[in-house]
Structures are given as structure tokens and as C-alpha cells.
């Protein structure tokens, strides 16, 4: 089974124009390295997918959260479609495994970089829209992005929320400990643990310390929630 066919099985959508999926997975570094023709990468599909995602998520939240104000709906939508949350959503389908990356991006951890993953996810949405229409794209968005909203909305402001939880329920302070740092200066990768005293409650990684702390805080919130 080809990699593209395998990914289509994972997402539950079969492309009529498989070239659209391949383009959605093609990072600009790969297109440049292979001297592909102009607009062969996924940037224009990402632009389209971003618009489809905004409309789909707006409609979903409008109907499912009728008691929220316009401001609260806007904040909730932002938490669901921000870069770190979208990157988190790609884990379920293992999107990073299928990307076409240039050698430089490959060597510096591009398959795990939030910006690349979130852009590719939006590009896939755009590709599905062109191939199968708005409804097909909406099915994909609702299945892989607009799920587990109560947890995902924590991710948007996870550090602040965790700080409040720890201050209100624990005597020991919340601290973030850098546990790993790798890669060249222009493509660093950081690993961080969130701890209450000596207890590790969550671990995260990312291209900045802040991003790694945000993921660690989110994992910590999920761990602590049943205890509170």
C-alpha cells in the first residue's frame, strides 16, 4: 500500500484527484529542493483550508454553544484553530509521517514542528474541499478538529489555567524544568516538564521553551482534572 493510500485510509476520505493530497503534503522546502514548478507546494491549499476551517468551526460553535456571546465564541474558536492545537490534532492521523520535506527540514525535526504540521493540516482541508466539496471538508474538520473541545480549549491558555489550579489546590509551587535541548540555533527543539514540587505532572516539547511549557501545562491539566 502506498503512503498516500495509507493516509487516506487513516482520514477516512478517498481522493478522486490524489495529486491534491500530494500537494497538501508538500512543504516548500521539498518543492524548492526538487525544483518543482511554481505553486507546487501546499501554501495556497493552506490558505484555502484556513478559510474552510474558519467557516466550519464558526458554524459548529454557533449551533452547539447557543448560550455563548460573540466574544466568547471568538475566543473558543481561536483556541481550536490556533497553531499548537492544530498540531496536536495531527497526532491522531500521524500526519507528520507523510509530509514531503526538504533535507534541511527533515534533519532539524520538521516532522514534529507545530508550524509545519498545522499548515499541512489546513492544506489537507483545502485539498478535500477542492476534491469533494464543502461537506466532505466539514466531515473531516468535525472528526479530527472539532472533538474533545472541553479539553482542547484548555490548551489555548494552559499555562495560566494550570497556574490558577495549582495555586488554588496545592501548597507546593508550579515549576517548569528544561529537560532537553537539541538542534542548531535556527531550529532548536526543547523538552520541558511541568512539576508541582518534585512531582512531574506533564511533559512537552516544541521549537521554543514557551511552546514546550504550554504542552507540558496542557498534559498536566489533563492529569490533574480527575483529582480536583
N, C-alpha and C positions, 0 to 999 in steps of 0.2 A: 504494500500500500504506500502511495506517495505521501510526502509530508503534508501537501495541500489537502489531499483527500482525508487524511487523518484529522487535520484541524476541522474540516467541515463536519466530520462525524462528532467531534467534540462540541461544536457550537450548535449542532442540530439544524444546519442550513446547507443546502447543496446549491452551489453556484451554477447558473447556466453559462455565465461568462467567467471562467475560472481565472482569466487574466486580471480581472478586477481584484480578486483576493490576493493574487501575487503582488500586484501593485501596492495594495494596502499594507503589505508586509515588508515592502522595500524601503529601507531607510536611505536618506540622501547620500550617506557615506558610501553605501554599496553602489548606488547609481553612478556616483562620480568615479568611483574606482573602476567600474566596468565600462565607463564611457558610454553609458546608455543615453538615449535621446532625451531631450528636454522634457520635463514634467513626467518622467517615468517613475519618480519616487512617490511616496504616499502623502506629500504635503497638501496637494489640492483635495484629495479624498478626506484628509483630516479636517480641512476647512468645511467641507460639506457635512461630514459626520458630526462635527461640533454643533452645527445648526439643527440637524435632525435630533440630536441628543437633547438640546435645549427645549425644543418644542415637545418632544415625547415626555420628558421629565416634568415639564410645566403642566401638561395636560393631566398626567398621572397624579401629581401632587394636588392639583386643583380639585379633582374628583375624590381623592382619598383622604384629604385633610381639609374638609369644608369649614372647620372652625378656626383655622389659622388665618391671620391677617396677610395682606400682600407682602409686608415686610418680613414676616416670619416664613412665608413660603419662599421668598427670595433667598433668605439665609439657609433654609433647608436644602433648596436646590443647589446652592453654591457648595454645600458640604458634600453633596452626592456626586457632583461633576468636577470637583477640583482634582488637580493632578495626582496627589497621593492616593485619594480614594479610587480613582480610575485605575491606577497602577495596581492597587490591592485587588480590584475586580478581575484583573488579568490572570491572577494566580489559579483560579478555578479551571481555566482552559489552557493554562501553561503557554500563554501567547508568546512569551519570550523565546521559547524553543524554536519558533517557526519564523522568526524575523530574518531578513536578509540584511546583514550588516557588513560594512567595510572592515578590513582587518584591524584598523586602529580602534574602532568602536568595540569590536569583538574582544580585543586584548585588554581594554580598560573597563570591562564589565557592563557594556551597553545593554546586554540582555536583561539586566536587573535594574537599569536606570529608569526611575519613575517617569521622566520626561519622554523618553523613547517609548516606553510601554503605554503611557496614556495617549500619546499621539497615535500610536498604531491601533489602539482600541477604537479611537474615534474614526480612523481611516477605514477600519473594518465595517463600522456602522455606515459610513458613506458608501462603501462598496456594496453592501447588502441593499441599501436604498436604491442605488442605480440598477442593481441586478433584479431585485424583486419588489421594489416599491416601498412606500412608507409603512405599510402594515407589517411587512417582513422585518424591516429595520426595528419597528416598535416591539415586535415579539422578542428580538434579540436583546434590546435595551431593558425590557421588563424582566427578562430571565436572568441576565448577568449583571445588571447595574442597579435596578430599582427593587432590590431584595434586601432583607435584613436591615431596613432603614434605621431602626432604632439603635442599632449598633454602629452603622456607618456614619450616622450624624455625629457620633461621639468623636470620630476620627478628625473632623474638621478643626476642633478646638480641644483636642485630647489633653494637651499639657495643662491647660487652665482648669479643665474639669477634674483631672486627676489631682491636681494640687488642692482643689477645694475638698475633694473626697478624703484625701489623706489628712488634711488639717482638721476636718470635722469628725474623723473616726479613729485616728491613730495618734499615739503620743510621739512616736519617732518621726523624724522628718523624711520627706521625699528627696532622694538624690538621684542624679544621673551619672553613671560611671562609664567612661570611654573604655571599651574592652578590645578594640581593634582599629587599626588604620592602615589602609593599603592603597596602592596605585600612585601614579605620578601626580605632580602638583595640579595639573589641569583636569585630572579625573580621579580625585580622591574617593575612597569608599570607607565609611565609618561604621563601626558597630558599637552599640550603646546598650547598657542595662539600666532599667528603672528599678530603684530599690527603696524599700521602707526600712531604714536602719540597715541591717545586714541581709534582709530578705529580698531576694530577686523576684519581682512581680511581672516583669516583662522585658523582652529584648527586641531591639530593632536595628535596622541598618539603612544606610542611604548615602547620597552624594554629599551631604552636609551633616554636621553634628545635629543641627536643628531637625532635619528630616528624620534622622535616626532616633532622636529623642521623641519625636512625635509618634513614630511607630511603636516605640517601647512603651510610651504612655498609653496608647490605644490598647496594646496587649495587656497592660496592667489593669486597665479599666474592665476589660472582659473577664480577667481573672478575679477581680475583687467584687464584681457585681453580685454574684450569688451569695457572698459573705455579708453584704450590707443589709 
